Amino acid sequence: MKTKKAVVLLSGGIDSAVTLYLAKKEYDCRVLIFDYGQRARKEVECAKALADAAECPYEVLKTAFPWKGSALLDLSSPVPASGEGEGIPATYVPARNIIFLSYGVSFAEAAGAEAVFIGAHQHDFSNYPDCRDEFFERYRRMIEAGTRSGAEGSAVRIETPVLDMTKSEIIAAGYGMGVPFEFTWSCYEGGEHPCGRCESCAFRAKGFKEAGLEDPAAETTGGKAG
């Protein structure tokens, strides 16, 4: 029986799914899922299915970004196709990882967990500033300064095990651990099936191709897995 506890932030996508299975190797994991008004409602159900498959208890935290500010939250703002635009894309949600990590750290402190795992990575990603190593290093310092666990010298750790992996490396690692990728959802759109045109769909397709593996979700989505 594992004695170490961790909270895993699970979005329902490939990166967080693999992160969960990596965390499970050493920790007794509790999963935190965010229902924050996102366009892709299906990802919440996928996250629940992944937590169940991993036999990890989960909490669904219903929150909101009422001020919108992202194509993932505002249905009147179109999701750009892969390759459209430059810089930080319209799918960036303002300060999302700061907010989600803060919920995770609060949960971890209350539950007596040592670490919070997040599936961010800084390769093959959408130029989000809150997915970079620099951001996580500074966030760790904030926890040390501004939490009870930090003041007592045992700050909750922020673990980013896939941060420096490419999408294909993440997928290959997941296959090796038996991650059920058929339960994952990557598409930014909110349809029943992945759009196949957004950046996240493109990264997923590229990752499976470079890994030399078939996307099991493609079998149930007409060959357009996101």
N, C-alpha and C positions, 0 to 999 in steps of 0.2 A: 504494500500500500504506500502510495506517495505521500510524503509528509509536507512537501512544499506546495503552496497554493499560488495560483495565478488567475488573473482576469484576462480574457482574450476578447478583443474588439472584433466582431465578426460582421462583415458586410454582405456576405453571400457570394463574393467574387472569388476568383482563383487565388489571389495573393493572401487574403485573410484565411481561406480554407487551408492552404498549405501551412500558414503560420499556426493555426490551431493544432494541426497534427504534429508540428515540430514542438510546440509547447507541451503537448500531451506526453512526450517522451520522458519529461522530467517533473512535470507538475500535475497536481490535481486541479483541473481547469474549470472555471465558471465562465460562461459566455455572456457578453453584453452585446445586444443587437439594438440598433437605433432605427426607430420609425420616426423620421423627421420631416415627413411631407415630401419625400423625394418622388420624382417623376416615375422612376422604375419601382413601382410598388412590389413587383415580383421578387425583388432581391430580399425582402424581409422574410417571405415564405421560404426562399432558398436557404437563407441563413438558419432558420429554424430546422430545416431538414438536415443541414450539415451538422448542427449541434446534436441532433438526435442520433445521426449516424455515428458521430464520435462518442456518443454516450456521455455527453457533458450537459449539466443543467444550464439553462439559459434564462436571462431576463430580457424582456423587450421594453426598452425605454422609449416612451412616446414623448417627443419634444417637437419644437417647431422653430423655423426661421421666418417669422411673419413678415419681415422686411424683404424677403426673397433675395435678390442680388445674384442669382445664378440660373442658368438654363436648366439645371437639375431640379429647381424649385418652382420656376415660373413657366407655366405652360404656354404663355404668349411669347416666350423667348425661344427661338429654334435651337435645337442641338446641332452644332456645326458638324459637317462631314469630316472624316479624317483628312488631314492636310490643309484644311481651310484655316486661314488666319495665322497670325504670328503672336508670340508672347504667351501670356497666361490666358487660357481659353475661357469661353463663356461658361464652361461646365465647372469652373472653380467655385466652390461654396465658401463664402467669406469666413475665415478663421475656423473652419470645420474641425480640423484635427486638434486645434487648441481646445475647443469645446469638448470634443469626444474624449480626448485623453484626460481632461479634467474630471469628467464623469467617471472614467475608468479608474483614476487614482483615488477618487472619493470612495468608489465601490471597494477597491482593494484595501484601503485603510479600514473601512468598516468591517470587511470580511476577514481581516487578518491575512491578506494575500501579500506576497513578497514582490510581485511583478505584474506589469500590464504589458501584454503583447499586442502589437499592431502590425498589420501586413503592408505597410508602406514600403515602396522601393523607388530608387532614384535612377533606374535605367528603364528604358522603354516606358516612360511615364509622360503625363500630359503637362509638364512644365509647372506643376503646382509647387509653390514655395514651401508648403507645409509637408512635403515628402522628401526633404533633403536632410542629409546628415547634420548640417549646421543647425537646422531647426531643432532636431531632437537633442543635440548636445545642450543647447540653450534651455530647452524645456526641462531637461534633467536638473540643471542648476536651479531653476525656479522651484522645482519640487523640494530640493534640498533646503532651500531657504524658506519656503512658505507652507510646509505641512508639518503635522505632529511627528510623523515618522522621520522626516528629515531633521527636525530639531533634536530628535532622540538618537540621531546617528545611524538610522537604518531606513533611509528613504526608499519608498517604493521605486523599483527599477522599471525603466521603460525599455522593453526588448523589441528590437527590430530585426528579426533573423533573416528576412529576405531583402533587406535594404539594398545590398550591393549585388544582388542576383538579377540576371536578365529574365524576361518572361519565360523563355524556353528553359532556362535552368530551374526556375520555380516549378514549371509544369513537370519536368523530368523528376525533380525531387518528390513532387506530390505523387506521381505514378509509383515511385519506389516505396512510398508509405501507404499506398492504397487509398489515397484521397478520392472520394466519389465525385469526380468532376461533373458527372451528369446532374448533380444537384446545384451546380454553380450558375450564377447569372452575372454577365459582364456588361450588357448593353445599357447605354445611358437612357434610351427611350423607354416609354412605359407600355409598350405593346405586349401582346401575348407571345410573340416571337421576336428574337433579336433583329434589329434593323439591318445589320451587316454593313452599315456605312459610317457609323460614328467611330471616333478614335479608339474607344475601348474595344469595340468589335474588331477593329483592324489589328490592335495589339494582340488580342486573343488568337486570331487566326494566324498571325505571324509567329506567335510563340509556339503553337502546336506544330506548325509546318517546320520550324527550325529545330524543334525537339524530335521530329520524325515520328510523331504520334498522331493518332486520330482523336478528334474531339468527340467524346461520347455524347455530349449534348447535341451535336449536329444530327444525330439519329432521330431526335425527337423534335427538331426545329426546322425540318426541311432543308438541312444542310447549311443553315445560316446561323450557326451558334455565335452568341455574342461573348 
